[in-house]
Amino acid sequence: MQFEESTGRLLMPGLFNTRDLGGMKTKSGEMTAFHHLIRSDALDHLEEPYITELSSFGVSVVIDLRSQEEAEAHPDTLRDDPRFTYYNIPLLRVNADDMNNQVISDCINSTLGDLYIWMFQNSRPYFAEVMRTILQEKDNTILFHCAHGKDRTGLIATIFYLLLGVDRKDIISNYAISYTYVKELVAPLIRKSDPRVHHIYRSDAKNMEKLLSYLDKEYDGDIRRFLSQCGLSGEEIASLTSILL
């Protein structure tokens, strides 16, 4: 495994969009800390010796944000490995692989940005569950992931960056770069799908811009207000903010 500190990427076969949340400049001028939170695409193609390398890097907790259907159809290869504590906490309680589901169908006909807003409106209990699990495991190195590591995973990463006041241009760039990393992974899906579906496999900057505009309108740009509406206490929110410091 190779770790690129400049990009935060963990490079190994079977993973495409695995990145440490460290190395981002905060409003205080500090950099977010490495080896606390790691974002990723799914671990269903990760094999030995790379599972051991991920453990050696310090990862001991995995939070799978995919639906139960996705997690069962494409299980993480380390799910039952005693070196890891595995949680499946679906952030979107529909099967993202089901193009006939109304939520996914609506996303296909609109934008991923609209899906992110829908999730901020309808998935608050699940955001709270993910955040409380992270707090419970905050003394460990936590890897959280979805299928391609850009949408559900990207929202969790965005929340942490907003908590720390990372510049929005950097947040948008950090989101948009995902497609560069997963292009090889999603290429077969794009080739066999209708052109109108192609946008859901990308990470166009306009999607994150749309979500941030929504947060400005509904929460005055204060992610703490959103987390409070999810049911998190001020103490919990403060503890989340401290994880990457």
N, C-alpha and C positions, 0 to 999 in steps of 0.2 A: 504493500500500500504506500502511496505517496501522498503527503499532505502539502498542499499549496497554501501557504499562509497569506499570500497576496489576494487570493480569491476565496480562501476558506474551504476549498474543495478537498474531499477525500477521494483519491483516484484509485479504483480497483475494479477488476472485472466483475460485471454483474450489477454495478451501480453507475448511475449517470449524473444524478443531480443531488449528490450528497455534499452538504456544506455546513461548516461550523458557523454559528451566528456571531462568533467573535470577529474583531477587526473593523467594526463599523464605528465611525466617529459620532459621539453623542453631543447633546447641546452644551454639556459642561466642558467639552473639548477632550474628554477621555475617549478611549476606545473600548468597545464591548469586549468582554473577556472570552477567551477561548476555553474549550473543554467543559462547557456547561450544557449548552443546547446545540443539537445538530439536527438539521433538516435533511430529508432524503426522499427519493422515490422508493418504491416497494422493494422489500428484501427477499422477494420470492425467487430470485435468480442468484442469490448469494451462496456460494459454496465454500467449503474448506479449501485452502487454509485461510480464506479471507474472512470467514466468521471469526476465527481466532485472532486475526489482525485487528478486526473491529473491536473485539474484547480487549486486546492489548492496548489499543488507543485510549481505552478508558470507558467505552460505552458499556453500561450495565442495565439500562432501562430502555425499552422500546415501547412507544405509543403509536399504535396503528390507527390512523384516522379514517380508514376505509370502512365501508358498510360491512355488515356481517357476511353478506353474500359474496362480496369481493374477497374478504379475508379468508373465507372458506374455499372459494374457487381457486385462489392464488395465494396459498398460505406462505407466510414468512418462513424461510428455511431454518431460522433460529428460534422459532416460536416456543419449542419445547426444550431448548437448550438451557441447562441449569445455570449457566453463567449469566443469563439475562432474565430480567423480570419483564414480562410481556403483558401489555394492556391493549385491548381492542375497544376504542371509544369512537364510534362513528360520529363524525362532525356533521355529516349530511346523511340523514336517515332514509336515504333512498339508494338503490343500487346504481352507481354512476355508469355501469356498463349497460344499463337498460335504456336504450334510446327511445323507447315507447313510454317511459315514465313521464308524467306531465311536467315535473320540474326540469328534467333533462331536456325534454322536447321544447319547453319554453326557452331554455338557455340556448339551444341550437338556433332558435328563431330570433334571438336577441343578441346578447353578449355575455361573456363570462363576468363582466362587471355587474350586470343585472343579477346574475346568480350569486355573486358575493354579497350584494345588498340583501337579497332574499335570505341568505344564510344569517346575516347579521340581524335580520328581523325575526327569523323563525328558529334559529338554532342556539338561542341564548343558553338554555340549560346544558347543552352539549359543550359549548365554549367553557362554561363554568366547570363542568366535569373534567375537561382536559386541563384547565388551569389548576384546579385543586389537586389533580394527580401529579402535575409538575411540581407543585408546592410540596406535596408529600414526599417526592423523590428528589428534592432540590439539592441534596448533598451528593447526588450521583450524577454521572454524565448521561444525559437523556437524549435519545434519538427519537424524533417524531416524523412520521411519514404518511403519505397517501399513495396513490398509484404512480404518478409521475413527479411528485414533489413540487408542484407549482401552484395548485389551487387551494385545497384544504390546508396543506402544509404551508403555503404562502401566506394564508390569512393568520395562522398562529405566529409565524415569523414577523409579520407586519405589526401585530399587536405588541410584541415585545419591543420592536424598534420604535414604535410610536410612544410607548411608555418611557423610553429613554431619550426621546427627542431627537432621534436620528433625522437628518435632513430629508425632506420628502423626495427630493430628486434622487437621493441615494436609495430610498425605499423603493421607488418606482424602477430604478435601474436594477436593483437587486431582484425584483420580481421579474422584470422583462428578460433578464439573462437566462432564465430557466429554459426557454425554448431552444436557445443555442446549445444547451447541455443535453436536452432530451430529444433533439431532432432525430438522432439515429433510432432511439427507442420508439418514437411515435410514427416514424416514417411508414412502417407497414400498415398501421391503422389509417393513416391518411390516404395511402394508395388504394385501399379497398372501400373507402367511404365516399359518400356524396360530397361534392365541393362545398356545399352549404354547411357541412359539419366541420370542415377543416379548422375553423377558427378556435374550436374548443380544445384543440391539441396544441395551440400556441399560447404564448403569454404576452400578448400585445400590451404595451404600456398604457393604452387608453382604458384597459380594464381596471388597473389599480388607480388611475386618475379618477375614474368614475366612483370607485369606492371611497376614496379620500374626500371627494366632493360631497358625497352622502354624509360622511362623518362630520364634515364642516357644517352642513345644513342641520343635521339632527342632534349633534352633540357638541357644537362649537369647536369641532376638531379635537376634543379632549377624550382620548380613548378610555380614560378612567371612568368617565360618565357611562360609557357603554358597558364596561365591566361591572360597574355598580348595578346597572339594570339587569345584568346577568345574575345578580345575586351575590356577588363577591363583596366582602367587607373592605373598608379602608385599610385595615391591617393586612388582609390578604393581597390587596393590590400593591401595597408598599413592599411586601415580601417578594412579589413577582418582579417588581422593578429592580430589586437588589440582586437578582440571580445573575445578571450579566455584567455587574459592576466589579 
